[in-house]
Amino acid sequence: MEFLKIYLSASISNSPNNAHVAGLLPKEQFFMHLPQLIVPDQLNHTEFPLHVYQQCIEMMEDSQIGLVMLDAFGRDCAWECGWYAARAEKCLIAYVQSSSLFLRDWMVKGGLDALITTNPRLYATAQNNPILATKPLYLIEDETGLPEALQTAYLGWQKRSKKS
């Protein structure tokens, strides 16, 4: 298995769950860039200094995968998804457990390279969605299947990318 560097795109206010998801990934196989670790304490979004934005860009540049957490999705995440979608050398994978709000974001769905979920209802919905049905979709039994699903999705993306 290839060692993968991942940038986690999720709301900073979701930091406990973001850290939990990062903890699911074995350190021998994955490195997770967590933007929440560079955000100054006690600041709201309007007060973030420029260097936070610049460091996020550096993390994104360093990564192979953008992993967008659709359960904790915000405006900045939509921008990050667009950034990844515009780069042929970067893969954008979504992970969702319960929220279906992302279904309204057709541009984000269009930019995804794969979607992973633990939710059979969301999986079935994705299979019937005009945009998501064209993407590789992965239904995992529970969150412990995330590392293998990420590896599989990334390897599939690499194979598809080489054909284009």
Residue pairs with C-beta under 8 A, 6 or more apart in sequence:
1 29
1 151
2 151
2 154
2 155
3 28
3 29
3 30
3 31
4 29
4 30
4 31
4 64
4 65
4 150
4 151
4 154
5 30
5 31
5 33
5 62
5 63
5 64
5 65
6 25
6 30
6 31
6 32
6 33
6 63
6 64
6 65
6 66
6 67
6 150
7 33
7 35
7 56
7 59
7 60
7 62
7 63
7 65
7 66
7 67
7 80
8 18
8 21
8 22
8 32
8 33
8 34
8 35
8 67
8 69
9 66
9 67
9 68
9 69
9 76
9 77
9 80
9 81
10 17
10 18
10 68
10 69
10 72
10 73
10 74
10 77
11 69
11 72
11 73
11 74
11 76
11 77
12 35
12 36
12 39
12 45
13 72
14 69
14 71
14 72
15 36
17 69
17 71
17 72
18 34
18 36
18 69
18 72
19 34
19 36
21 69
21 95
21 143
21 146
22 32
22 34
24 143
24 144
24 146
24 147
25 32
25 146
25 147
25 150
26 147
29 147
29 151
30 147
30 150
33 59
33 60
33 62
33 63
35 52
35 55
35 56
35 59
38 52
38 55
38 56
39 48
39 52
40 48
40 49
40 52
45 76
56 80
60 66
60 80
60 83
60 84
60 90
63 90
64 90
64 91
64 154
65 90
65 91
65 92
65 93
65 150
65 154
66 80
66 81
66 83
66 84
66 90
66 91
66 92
66 93
67 93
67 94
67 95
67 150
68 77
68 80
68 81
68 92
68 93
68 94
68 95
68 108
68 112
69 77
69 94
69 95
69 96
70 94
70 95
70 96
70 99
70 101
70 102
71 96
71 97
71 98
71 99
73 99
73 101
73 102
73 105
73 108
78 105
78 107
78 108
81 92
81 108
81 111
81 112
82 107
82 108
82 111
84 90
84 91
84 92
84 111
85 92
85 110
85 111
85 112
88 161
91 113
91 114
91 153
91 154
91 157
91 158
92 111
92 112
92 113
93 112
93 113
93 114
93 115
93 116
93 150
93 153
93 154
93 157
94 102
94 108
94 112
94 114
94 115
94 116
95 115
95 116
95 117
95 146
96 102
96 115
96 116
96 117
96 119
96 122
97 117
97 118
97 119
97 143
98 119
98 122
100 122
100 125
102 108
102 109
103 109
103 125
103 129
106 131
109 129
109 131
109 132
109 135
110 131
112 132
112 135
113 135
113 136
113 153
113 157
114 135
114 136
114 137
114 138
114 153
114 156
114 157
115 126
115 132
115 135
115 136
115 137
115 138
116 138
116 140
116 146
116 149
116 150
116 153
117 123
117 126
117 137
117 138
117 139
117 140
118 139
118 140
118 141
118 142
118 143
118 145
120 139
123 137
123 139
125 132
126 132
126 133
126 135
126 137
127 133
127 137
136 153
136 156
136 157
138 149
138 152
138 153
140 146
140 148
140 149
